[in-house]
Amino acid sequence: MLPHTPSLVDAENVREGVDAALARHVADLGDTVAPFGTDADPLLDAVARMVAGGKRLRAAFCWWSWRAHGGRPGTPQAQALLRVGAALELFQAAALFHDDVMDGSDTRRGLPAAHRAFAARHHEHAWTGDADRFGESVAILLGDLSLVASEQELAAALRAFDEPEATAARAVFDLMRTEVTVGQYLDVLAQALPWGEDPLEDEARARRVIRAKAARYSVEHPLVLGALLAGADEAEVAACREIGLPLGEAFQLRDDLLGVFGDPVTTGKPAGDDLREGKRTVLVARAAALAAAAGDDEAVATLTDRLGAPDLDDEEVARLADLVRRTGAPDQVEALIAELAGPAFALMEARPWPEPARGHLVALAHAAVDRRA
């Protein structure tokens, strides 16, 4: 959970408004699938579960950027802006359905990931065919359903804005979806390329993946969307980009740390899950580089050979996490987070944003970077 989440995403009923928009969309989806009989009901339930969770961080960044650039509550545009937030959440749901399949994740927010849940349903009913293939196929379709829903919400929301603002926002949203898709490919490619031969290049590749797949769509694009829909000028939008990209990268680096050292109670994932999945993150690349610099060939070999090994058990995952910690990589990633976030925080403090928007944006940024889940 984000630190101080209630005061950050509940203020001005942002969470309530986004949740209401999502609930309406799920209800509409229910009406759409009803003619197909009850066989499609599990799809509806899975979408509803996915969008019911989440921090609403992207929606909150979008809302408070809109407010910072002149958006006013209580207007038709305010209601539409909440639907833009819902579109961001639905796009996030699509990315998570697909990401869990590609990563082979077992859990999502403390529950079985969709592809695992549908594979278990296949087993339970003793259906024919391969259960895992069935589960993965359904999860891909769930991601597609969520992507369609995201497009529908965005299109409906943009009708409330003037044409120049709507066109500019549409271009950013389309760019965001393309970037994340390409970033997902780069992530898949990174998992397939040789690993451990050049730790410095491994880290550089991991940072390229972060920027394409996560950094811009987590913070930068929501900030820019809010600003554009409020009619911000080019200089104001550029400032949002300058602030958002490093914050987004710091946000994802925090995820890398939590993926190895996070508390399962708060992350909803098993301890060391990134090590089980073999994610080639900045953290593990930095650990390998530091081990190589120290002449610790055994540590380098362990990180290269055992990361993501199919026979990893809990005890070895714990040993791998301890090895990563002993290299000093976590402290260096913390320093990198500070290096990225510090100037961004300073830029935010210097912006002439009115209150309460300014205070909420600064607090959201700190919560995103300093979170423990």
C-alpha positions, 0 to 999 in steps of 0.5 A: 500500500502506498504510504498515506494512500487515503489522503493522497488518492481519496482527496477530491473523491479521485479513487471513488470517481475512478472506481465508479467509472470502472464499476460502470464499465464492468457492468456494461461488459456484463451486459455485453457478454450476457447473451453468450450465456454463463460460460463467459461469466468467469471472464467478467469476474477476472476483469472485475477482480483485477480492476478492483485492486491497485493503488490508482497512482496513475489516475491520481497523477493525472487528476492532480496534474489537471488540477495543477494546470487549471482544471476545476472540480464539479465540472463536466470535464472533471467527471470526464477526467476521472474516466481518463483515470479509469482508462489508465487503470484498465490499460494497467490491467491489460498490461498486468494480465499479459505481463504475468503470462510472460513472466510466468508469475504465480500470484498477483496482489496476493491471489493466483495470477489469472493464467494460474487461476484458469489453469486450476479451473481447467484441472478442477473440471477435468477438461480436455487439453493442456491446462496451462495452455488454456490458462495462458490463452484466457489471460491473453484474452483478458488482457485484450478485453481490458485493452478494448475497455481502456480504449472505450473509456478514453474515447468516451472521456475525450468527448467532454474536452475541446478538440485541440486538448482531446487530440493532444491527449489521444496522441499521448495515450496512443504513444504510451500504449505503443511504448509499453508494448515495445517495452514488453518486447524488449523485456522478453528479448532481454530475457532471451539474450546471453546474460552475465557476459557483460554486466555493464551492458546488462544493466544498460539494457535493463534501464532501456527496458525500464524507460520503454516499458514502465517509467513513462507510463507510470508517471510522465504520461499521466502527468502530461495527460492531465496537463494537456486536458487542462489546456497547458502550454508547451512549456508546462507540458515539457516541465511535466515530462522533465519531472515525470521520466526520472520519477518513473524510472525511480518508481520502477527501480523501487519495484526491482528492490521490492521484487527481491527484498519486499515483504510478501504481506505488503507486496502480494508476491512471494519473497524474492519473486523476481529471482524465481522468475529470473528477471534481469533487472538493474539490481541483479545486473549491478550485483553481478558487475560489483561481484565481477569488479571484486574478483568474486567469480563464484558470485558472478557464476551463481548470479548468472547460472541460478537466476530464474533456474526452474529448480530454485527452492525457497532456501536458494532464493533466500541465499541468492537474495543475500548474495545480492545484498552482500555485493552492495547493489541494493545500496547503489540502487537506492543511491540511483533512485535518489539521484533520479528523484532528487532533481525531479522533486526540486523541479516540482517544488519550483513549479508555480502550481496552486494548492492543493494540487502542488502539495498532492503532486509532491506527496504522490511523487514521494509515495511512489518512490519511497513506497514499500509495496 
